Amino acid sequence: MRRWLKNNLLFHLDGARLWNALVQTNTKASDYGKIFDSISVCLSKGL
């Protein structure tokens, strides 16, 4: 990952089931926002 970061590669999270992960891990969505440059979420999966 260090090599990618040195080349300014951006990170995207396909968060189709992000809501499930947040509940399961008791994590805040903002924590993921600190790691990824962009996040897409789905409002129909896992609700």
mmJSON file of the N, C-alpha and C atoms, coordinates in Angstrom:
{"data_MODEL":{"atom_site":{
"group_PDB":["ATOM","ATOM","ATOM","ATOM","ATOM","ATOM","ATOM","ATOM","ATOM","ATOM","ATOM","ATOM","ATOM","ATOM","ATOM","ATOM","ATOM","ATOM","ATOM","ATOM","ATOM","ATOM","ATOM","ATOM","ATOM","ATOM","ATOM","ATOM","ATOM","ATOM","ATOM","ATOM","ATOM","ATOM","ATOM","ATOM","ATOM","ATOM","ATOM","ATOM","ATOM","ATOM","ATOM","ATOM","ATOM","ATOM","ATOM","ATOM","ATOM","ATOM","ATOM","ATOM","ATOM","ATOM","ATOM","ATOM","ATOM","ATOM","ATOM","ATOM","ATOM","ATOM","ATOM","ATOM","ATOM","ATOM","ATOM","ATOM","ATOM","ATOM","ATOM","ATOM","ATOM","ATOM","ATOM","ATOM","ATOM","ATOM","ATOM","ATOM","ATOM","ATOM","ATOM","ATOM","ATOM","ATOM","ATOM","ATOM","ATOM","ATOM","ATOM","ATOM","ATOM","ATOM","ATOM","ATOM","ATOM","ATOM","ATOM","ATOM","ATOM","ATOM","ATOM","ATOM","ATOM","ATOM","ATOM","ATOM","ATOM","ATOM","ATOM","ATOM","ATOM","ATOM","ATOM","ATOM","ATOM","ATOM","ATOM","ATOM","ATOM","ATOM","ATOM","ATOM","ATOM","ATOM","ATOM","ATOM","ATOM","ATOM","ATOM","ATOM","ATOM","ATOM","ATOM","ATOM","ATOM","ATOM","ATOM","ATOM","ATOM"],
"id":[1,2,3,4,5,6,7,8,9,10,11,12,13,14,15,16,17,18,19,20,21,22,23,24,25,26,27,28,29,30,31,32,33,34,35,36,37,38,39,40,41,42,43,44,45,46,47,48,49,50,51,52,53,54,55,56,57,58,59,60,61,62,63,64,65,66,67,68,69,70,71,72,73,74,75,76,77,78,79,80,81,82,83,84,85,86,87,88,89,90,91,92,93,94,95,96,97,98,99,100,101,102,103,104,105,106,107,108,109,110,111,112,113,114,115,116,117,118,119,120,121,122,123,124,125,126,127,128,129,130,131,132,133,134,135,136,137,138,139,140,141],
"type_symbol":["N","C","C","N","C","C","N","C","C","N","C","C","N","C","C","N","C","C","N","C","C","N","C","C","N","C","C","N","C","C","N","C","C","N","C","C","N","C","C","N","C","C","N","C","C","N","C","C","N","C","C","N","C","C","N","C","C","N","C","C","N","C","C","N","C","C","N","C","C","N","C","C","N","C","C","N","C","C","N","C","C","N","C","C","N","C","C","N","C","C","N","C","C","N","C","C","N","C","C","N","C","C","N","C","C","N","C","C","N","C","C","N","C","C","N","C","C","N","C","C","N","C","C","N","C","C","N","C","C","N","C","C","N","C","C","N","C","C","N","C","C"],
"label_atom_id":["N","CA","C","N","CA","C","N","CA","C","N","CA","C","N","CA","C","N","CA","C","N","CA","C","N","CA","C","N","CA","C","N","CA","C","N","CA","C","N","CA","C","N","CA","C","N","CA","C","N","CA","C","N","CA","C","N","CA","C","N","CA","C","N","CA","C","N","CA","C","N","CA","C","N","CA","C","N","CA","C","N","CA","C","N","CA","C","N","CA","C","N","CA","C","N","CA","C","N","CA","C","N","CA","C","N","CA","C","N","CA","C","N","CA","C","N","CA","C","N","CA","C","N","CA","C","N","CA","C","N","CA","C","N","CA","C","N","CA","C","N","CA","C","N","CA","C","N","CA","C","N","CA","C","N","CA","C","N","CA","C","N","CA","C"],
"label_alt_id":[null,null,null,null,null,null,null,null,null,null,null,null,null,null,null,null,null,null,null,null,null,null,null,null,null,null,null,null,null,null,null,null,null,null,null,null,null,null,null,null,null,null,null,null,null,null,null,null,null,null,null,null,null,null,null,null,null,null,null,null,null,null,null,null,null,null,null,null,null,null,null,null,null,null,null,null,null,null,null,null,null,null,null,null,null,null,null,null,null,null,null,null,null,null,null,null,null,null,null,null,null,null,null,null,null,null,null,null,null,null,null,null,null,null,null,null,null,null,null,null,null,null,null,null,null,null,null,null,null,null,null,null,null,null,null,null,null,null,null,null,null],
"label_comp_id":["MET","MET","MET","ARG","ARG","ARG","ARG","ARG","ARG","TRP","TRP","TRP","LEU","LEU","LEU","LYS","LYS","LYS","ASN","ASN","ASN","ASN","ASN","ASN","LEU","LEU","LEU","LEU","LEU","LEU","PHE","PHE","PHE","HIS","HIS","HIS","LEU","LEU","LEU","ASP","ASP","ASP","GLY","GLY","GLY","ALA","ALA","ALA","ARG","ARG","ARG","LEU","LEU","LEU","TRP","TRP","TRP","ASN","ASN","ASN","ALA","ALA","ALA","LEU","LEU","LEU","VAL","VAL","VAL","GLN","GLN","GLN","THR","THR","THR","ASN","ASN","ASN","THR","THR","THR","LYS","LYS","LYS","ALA","ALA","ALA","SER","SER","SER","ASP","ASP","ASP","TYR","TYR","TYR","GLY","GLY","GLY","LYS","LYS","LYS","ILE","ILE","ILE","PHE","PHE","PHE","ASP","ASP","ASP","SER","SER","SER","ILE","ILE","ILE","SER","SER","SER","VAL","VAL","VAL","CYS","CYS","CYS","LEU","LEU","LEU","SER","SER","SER","LYS","LYS","LYS","GLY","GLY","GLY","LEU","LEU","LEU"],
"label_asym_id":["A","A","A","A","A","A","A","A","A","A","A","A","A","A","A","A","A","A","A","A","A","A","A","A","A","A","A","A","A","A","A","A","A","A","A","A","A","A","A","A","A","A","A","A","A","A","A","A","A","A","A","A","A","A","A","A","A","A","A","A","A","A","A","A","A","A","A","A","A","A","A","A","A","A","A","A","A","A","A","A","A","A","A","A","A","A","A","A","A","A","A","A","A","A","A","A","A","A","A","A","A","A","A","A","A","A","A","A","A","A","A","A","A","A","A","A","A","A","A","A","A","A","A","A","A","A","A","A","A","A","A","A","A","A","A","A","A","A","A","A","A"],
"label_entity_id":["1","1","1","1","1","1","1","1","1","1","1","1","1","1","1","1","1","1","1","1","1","1","1","1","1","1","1","1","1","1","1","1","1","1","1","1","1","1","1","1","1","1","1","1","1","1","1","1","1","1","1","1","1","1","1","1","1","1","1","1","1","1","1","1","1","1","1","1","1","1","1","1","1","1","1","1","1","1","1","1","1","1","1","1","1","1","1","1","1","1","1","1","1","1","1","1","1","1","1","1","1","1","1","1","1","1","1","1","1","1","1","1","1","1","1","1","1","1","1","1","1","1","1","1","1","1","1","1","1","1","1","1","1","1","1","1","1","1","1","1","1"],
"label_seq_id":[1,1,1,2,2,2,3,3,3,4,4,4,5,5,5,6,6,6,7,7,7,8,8,8,9,9,9,10,10,10,11,11,11,12,12,12,13,13,13,14,14,14,15,15,15,16,16,16,17,17,17,18,18,18,19,19,19,20,20,20,21,21,21,22,22,22,23,23,23,24,24,24,25,25,25,26,26,26,27,27,27,28,28,28,29,29,29,30,30,30,31,31,31,32,32,32,33,33,33,34,34,34,35,35,35,36,36,36,37,37,37,38,38,38,39,39,39,40,40,40,41,41,41,42,42,42,43,43,43,44,44,44,45,45,45,46,46,46,47,47,47],
"pdbx_PDB_ins_code":[null,null,null,null,null,null,null,null,null,null,null,null,null,null,null,null,null,null,null,null,null,null,null,null,null,null,null,null,null,null,null,null,null,null,null,null,null,null,null,null,null,null,null,null,null,null,null,null,null,null,null,null,null,null,null,null,null,null,null,null,null,null,null,null,null,null,null,null,null,null,null,null,null,null,null,null,null,null,null,null,null,null,null,null,null,null,null,null,null,null,null,null,null,null,null,null,null,null,null,null,null,null,null,null,null,null,null,null,null,null,null,null,null,null,null,null,null,null,null,null,null,null,null,null,null,null,null,null,null,null,null,null,null,null,null,null,null,null,null,null,null],
"Cartn_x":[0.815,0.0,0.858,1.992,2.843,3.198,3.461,3.818,2.659,1.44,0.274,0.068,0.243,0.049,1.071,2.28,3.31,2.934,2.145,1.726,0.369,-0.106,-1.375,-2.574,-2.556,-3.696,-4.838,-6.016,-7.179,-7.86,-8.502,-9.177,-10.68,-11.396,-12.859,-13.402,-14.444,-15.117,-16.475,-16.673,-17.993,-18.752,-19.494,-20.134,-21.539,-21.752,-23.093,-23.673,-22.833,-23.299,-22.614,-22.302,-21.636,-22.484,-23.798,-24.673,-24.528,-24.457,-24.295,-22.976,-21.918,-20.602,-20.58,-21.243,-21.275,-21.952,-23.065,-23.792,-22.979,-22.42,-21.692,-20.439,-19.763,-18.492,-18.621,-19.836,-20.066,-19.116,-18.991,-18.118,-18.961,-18.411,-19.109,-18.765,-19.712,-19.478,-18.342,-18.211,-17.152,-15.758,-15.644,-14.35,-13.932,-14.888,-14.593,-14.257,-14.912,-14.653,-13.241,-12.623,-11.242,-10.249,-10.66,-9.763,-9.888,-11.128,-11.387,-11.628,-11.273,-11.496,-12.92,-13.552,-14.954,-15.613,-16.911,-17.689,-19.044,-19.474,-20.839,-21.593,-22.842,-23.657,-24.929,-25.516,-26.755,-27.842,-28.971,-30.062,-31.027,-30.771,-31.701,-31.102,-29.808,-29.181,-28.994,-29.461,-29.222,-30.085,-31.117,-31.972,-33.112],
"Cartn_y":[-1.188,0.0,1.252,1.198,2.393,2.865,1.905,2.266,2.991,2.507,3.146,4.54,4.671,5.976,6.988,6.538,7.434,7.949,7.162,7.553,8.246,8.644,9.37,8.601,7.282,6.471,6.691,6.957,7.182,5.861,5.787,4.57,4.768,3.833,3.862,2.636,2.823,1.713,1.499,0.306,-0.071,-0.579,0.3,-0.008,-0.541,-1.495,-2.045,-2.58,-3.139,-3.677,-2.977,-1.715,-0.941,-0.872,-0.735,-0.636,-1.881,-3.06,-4.312,-4.304,-3.868,-3.84,-2.874,-1.739,-0.762,-1.34,-2.009,-2.606,-3.741,-4.588,-5.769,-5.395,-4.323,-3.95,-2.782,-2.233,-1.068,0.08,0.304,1.338,2.482,3.696,4.846,4.974,5.437,5.633,6.628,7.589,8.591,7.964,6.84,6.151,5.642,5.149,4.705,5.909,7.015,8.219,8.748,8.44,8.865,8.038,6.835,5.917,6.04,6.176,6.147,7.546,7.739,9.018,9.153,8.031,8.04,6.75,6.851,5.706,5.755,4.608,4.514,3.554,3.851,2.985,2.607,1.508,1.031,1.081,1.631,1.752,0.582,-0.409,-1.534,-2.863,-2.916,-4.172,-4.173,-5.224,-5.415,-4.596,-3.956,-3.15,-3.971],
"Cartn_z":[0.0,0.0,0.0,0.632,0.668,-0.738,-1.624,-2.999,-3.671,-3.452,-4.053,-3.481,-2.174,-1.549,-2.052,-2.298,-2.828,-4.209,-4.947,-6.293,-6.299,-5.13,-4.979,-5.526,-5.398,-5.806,-4.823,-5.343,-4.489,-4.175,-3.013,-2.581,-2.562,-3.193,-3.246,-2.533,-1.751,-1.075,-1.718,-2.281,-2.775,-1.564,-0.932,0.338,0.21,-0.695,-0.898,0.404,1.235,2.518,3.686,3.488,4.537,5.795,5.637,6.819,7.687,7.058,7.805,8.577,7.924,8.559,9.737,9.601,10.69,11.923,11.721,12.846,13.46,12.626,13.105,13.892,13.492,14.121,15.086,15.221,16.087,15.719,14.419,13.878,13.332,13.362,12.797,11.311,10.535,9.103,8.874,9.746,9.596,9.697,10.405,10.478,9.105,8.331,6.969,6.085,6.336,5.562,5.732,6.847,7.091,6.282,5.886,5.183,3.669,3.178,1.74,1.194,-0.069,-0.74,-1.238,-1.571,-1.991,-1.518,-1.236,-0.767,-1.446,-1.98,-2.491,-1.583,-1.337,-0.488,-1.228,-0.825,-1.42,-0.359,-0.704,0.259,0.206,-0.646,-0.733,-0.276,-0.047,0.381,1.89,2.502,3.923,4.855,4.325,5.205,5.735],
"occupancy":[1.0,1.0,1.0,1.0,1.0,1.0,1.0,1.0,1.0,1.0,1.0,1.0,1.0,1.0,1.0,1.0,1.0,1.0,1.0,1.0,1.0,1.0,1.0,1.0,1.0,1.0,1.0,1.0,1.0,1.0,1.0,1.0,1.0,1.0,1.0,1.0,1.0,1.0,1.0,1.0,1.0,1.0,1.0,1.0,1.0,1.0,1.0,1.0,1.0,1.0,1.0,1.0,1.0,1.0,1.0,1.0,1.0,1.0,1.0,1.0,1.0,1.0,1.0,1.0,1.0,1.0,1.0,1.0,1.0,1.0,1.0,1.0,1.0,1.0,1.0,1.0,1.0,1.0,1.0,1.0,1.0,1.0,1.0,1.0,1.0,1.0,1.0,1.0,1.0,1.0,1.0,1.0,1.0,1.0,1.0,1.0,1.0,1.0,1.0,1.0,1.0,1.0,1.0,1.0,1.0,1.0,1.0,1.0,1.0,1.0,1.0,1.0,1.0,1.0,1.0,1.0,1.0,1.0,1.0,1.0,1.0,1.0,1.0,1.0,1.0,1.0,1.0,1.0,1.0,1.0,1.0,1.0,1.0,1.0,1.0,1.0,1.0,1.0,1.0,1.0,1.0],
"B_iso_or_equiv":[0.0,0.0,0.0,0.0,0.0,0.0,0.0,0.0,0.0,0.0,0.0,0.0,0.0,0.0,0.0,0.0,0.0,0.0,0.0,0.0,0.0,0.0,0.0,0.0,0.0,0.0,0.0,0.0,0.0,0.0,0.0,0.0,0.0,0.0,0.0,0.0,0.0,0.0,0.0,0.0,0.0,0.0,0.0,0.0,0.0,0.0,0.0,0.0,0.0,0.0,0.0,0.0,0.0,0.0,0.0,0.0,0.0,0.0,0.0,0.0,0.0,0.0,0.0,0.0,0.0,0.0,0.0,0.0,0.0,0.0,0.0,0.0,0.0,0.0,0.0,0.0,0.0,0.0,0.0,0.0,0.0,0.0,0.0,0.0,0.0,0.0,0.0,0.0,0.0,0.0,0.0,0.0,0.0,0.0,0.0,0.0,0.0,0.0,0.0,0.0,0.0,0.0,0.0,0.0,0.0,0.0,0.0,0.0,0.0,0.0,0.0,0.0,0.0,0.0,0.0,0.0,0.0,0.0,0.0,0.0,0.0,0.0,0.0,0.0,0.0,0.0,0.0,0.0,0.0,0.0,0.0,0.0,0.0,0.0,0.0,0.0,0.0,0.0,0.0,0.0,0.0],
"pdbx_formal_charge":[null,null,null,null,null,null,null,null,null,null,null,null,null,null,null,null,null,null,null,null,null,null,null,null,null,null,null,null,null,null,null,null,null,null,null,null,null,null,null,null,null,null,null,null,null,null,null,null,null,null,null,null,null,null,null,null,null,null,null,null,null,null,null,null,null,null,null,null,null,null,null,null,null,null,null,null,null,null,null,null,null,null,null,null,null,null,null,null,null,null,null,null,null,null,null,null,null,null,null,null,null,null,null,null,null,null,null,null,null,null,null,null,null,null,null,null,null,null,null,null,null,null,null,null,null,null,null,null,null,null,null,null,null,null,null,null,null,null,null,null,null],
"auth_seq_id":[1,1,1,2,2,2,3,3,3,4,4,4,5,5,5,6,6,6,7,7,7,8,8,8,9,9,9,10,10,10,11,11,11,12,12,12,13,13,13,14,14,14,15,15,15,16,16,16,17,17,17,18,18,18,19,19,19,20,20,20,21,21,21,22,22,22,23,23,23,24,24,24,25,25,25,26,26,26,27,27,27,28,28,28,29,29,29,30,30,30,31,31,31,32,32,32,33,33,33,34,34,34,35,35,35,36,36,36,37,37,37,38,38,38,39,39,39,40,40,40,41,41,41,42,42,42,43,43,43,44,44,44,45,45,45,46,46,46,47,47,47],
"auth_comp_id":["MET","MET","MET","ARG","ARG","ARG","ARG","ARG","ARG","TRP","TRP","TRP","LEU","LEU","LEU","LYS","LYS","LYS","ASN","ASN","ASN","ASN","ASN","ASN","LEU","LEU","LEU","LEU","LEU","LEU","PHE","PHE","PHE","HIS","HIS","HIS","LEU","LEU","LEU","ASP","ASP","ASP","GLY","GLY","GLY","ALA","ALA","ALA","ARG","ARG","ARG","LEU","LEU","LEU","TRP","TRP","TRP","ASN","ASN","ASN","ALA","ALA","ALA","LEU","LEU","LEU","VAL","VAL","VAL","GLN","GLN","GLN","THR","THR","THR","ASN","ASN","ASN","THR","THR","THR","LYS","LYS","LYS","ALA","ALA","ALA","SER","SER","SER","ASP","ASP","ASP","TYR","TYR","TYR","GLY","GLY","GLY","LYS","LYS","LYS","ILE","ILE","ILE","PHE","PHE","PHE","ASP","ASP","ASP","SER","SER","SER","ILE","ILE","ILE","SER","SER","SER","VAL","VAL","VAL","CYS","CYS","CYS","LEU","LEU","LEU","SER","SER","SER","LYS","LYS","LYS","GLY","GLY","GLY","LEU","LEU","LEU"],
"auth_asym_id":["A","A","A","A","A","A","A","A","A","A","A","A","A","A","A","A","A","A","A","A","A","A","A","A","A","A","A","A","A","A","A","A","A","A","A","A","A","A","A","A","A","A","A","A","A","A","A","A","A","A","A","A","A","A","A","A","A","A","A","A","A","A","A","A","A","A","A","A","A","A","A","A","A","A","A","A","A","A","A","A","A","A","A","A","A","A","A","A","A","A","A","A","A","A","A","A","A","A","A","A","A","A","A","A","A","A","A","A","A","A","A","A","A","A","A","A","A","A","A","A","A","A","A","A","A","A","A","A","A","A","A","A","A","A","A","A","A","A","A","A","A"],
"auth_atom_id":["N","CA","C","N","CA","C","N","CA","C","N","CA","C","N","CA","C","N","CA","C","N","CA","C","N","CA","C","N","CA","C","N","CA","C","N","CA","C","N","CA","C","N","CA","C","N","CA","C","N","CA","C","N","CA","C","N","CA","C","N","CA","C","N","CA","C","N","CA","C","N","CA","C","N","CA","C","N","CA","C","N","CA","C","N","CA","C","N","CA","C","N","CA","C","N","CA","C","N","CA","C","N","CA","C","N","CA","C","N","CA","C","N","CA","C","N","CA","C","N","CA","C","N","CA","C","N","CA","C","N","CA","C","N","CA","C","N","CA","C","N","CA","C","N","CA","C","N","CA","C","N","CA","C","N","CA","C","N","CA","C","N","CA","C"],
"pdbx_PDB_model_num":[1,1,1,1,1,1,1,1,1,1,1,1,1,1,1,1,1,1,1,1,1,1,1,1,1,1,1,1,1,1,1,1,1,1,1,1,1,1,1,1,1,1,1,1,1,1,1,1,1,1,1,1,1,1,1,1,1,1,1,1,1,1,1,1,1,1,1,1,1,1,1,1,1,1,1,1,1,1,1,1,1,1,1,1,1,1,1,1,1,1,1,1,1,1,1,1,1,1,1,1,1,1,1,1,1,1,1,1,1,1,1,1,1,1,1,1,1,1,1,1,1,1,1,1,1,1,1,1,1,1,1,1,1,1,1,1,1,1,1,1,1]
}}}
